[in-house]
Amino acid sequence: FANLLAGHILLVTFAILSASLWRADWLVVFLPLPVIGVIFFVGFEILVSVLQAYVFTLLTGVYINAAVSHEH
């Protein structure tokens, strides 16, 4: 749960940074940096989600297999 929360906090931080740079006219030059960061972290969050779903599915399968095996 903590890694999902940390990822969302990073996304919100970069989004707020992008919005604040958009409002400051002279800082608009640096706007691509947080936008690229947001795009990177969205991709990373998707990767983490898929990996967690895979691990949870694998662990559930192992648990069910152990529960229905004849050695038990």
VENFENHU-V68267 format. One record per helix or strand. SS is the DSSP state (alpha for helix, beta for strand). FROM is the first residue (numbers start at 1). LEN is the number of residues. If there is no record, write none. Layout:
ss=SS from=FROM len=LEN
ss=SS from=FROM len=LEN
This chain:
ss=alpha from=2 len=22
ss=alpha from=25 len=44
